[in-house]
Amino acid sequence: MLDGTNQELRRIRITLIVIAIIILFGAGSKTVTVDHDPNYWNSNLINSNMVELGDGYFGVLASDQDGVYQYMKVYYFDKEKKEVIFIDERDLSVME
């Protein structure tokens, strides 16, 4: 006869085998399709509301519900750290 520890280890092994069989046969039947072609992208969609301000600064135009640009959020791209830092939000009606 097996003592208590060996019985528990045997139950754990059996449970792990059952879980592995369920995962092996259950997860294999799902198919994932991707409709995105990574080699094609439209640069107008990405840069349509971006404004280059120079020296690592750029602005992103934000609109209201009417689609009229109201604000510009100014960011700075730090090339050394490779991160984008939010600087300020400017109202376009005040700026000239």
N, C-alpha and C positions, 0 to 999 in steps of 0.2 A: 504494500500500500504506500501511497505517496503521503508525505506529511503536508501540513497546511500551506507552507510556502511554495512547494513544488506544484500543488494543485492550483494555487492562484496564478503562478507563472504559466501553467498549461492553459488556463482559461484566457489569460491575456493573449497568448500566442494564437489561440483559436479565434478570438475576437479580432485581432489584427489581420489574420488571413481572410476572414469573412469581409471585413471592411475593404481590404485591398481588392478582393474579387468584385465587390459592388462598385467600387470606383473604376476599376478596369473596364467592366462591361457597361456601366451606367453612363460614364462621362464620354465614352467614345462615340456615342450615337449623335452627338450634337455637332452641327456644322456651322461654322462662322464664316460669313462672306463680308468682304470689304469692297465698297463701290468707289473708293477714292484712289485715284492714280497719283502716286507721290511724285511722278515726274512732270505732271501738269499742274500749274497753279496760275491764277490770275493776279498779277501784281496790282491791278487797279482796285481789287477788293481789299487788299492788305493796306495800301497806301492812300486810299481814297480820302481819309480824313486826317492824314498826318502832314505836318508842316515842318520842314527842316529849318532850324534856327541858327545852326552853325556851332562849331566848337563843342560838339557832343550834345548840344541841346536840341530838343525837338518838341513840337506841340501836337496835341491830339485835340481835334475840334469835336466838341460835344453839342448836340442839338436838343431842342425841345421836341414836343410831340408833332409840331408842324413841319419838322425837318429843316428849320432855319437854324444855322449855327449861332449859339448864344455864348458859349464859353470855350476857352482853350486851356487845357491842362498842360503845363510845361514840365517836361522831364529832362533829366540829365543821364547820359549813358557813360558810366565810368569804364574805360577800356581796360584798365589794370585789374579791377575786381570783376569785370564783366557782369555788372548789375545796373539796373535802371532805378534811378532815384527820383521820386516825385518832388518837384520844386514848388510850384504854385499853380493856382487856378485864376485865370484872368477873364474878366468880362469883356467881350468883343465890342459891345456898344460903347464902352468907355475908352477903349484903345483907339488910337488914330494912326 
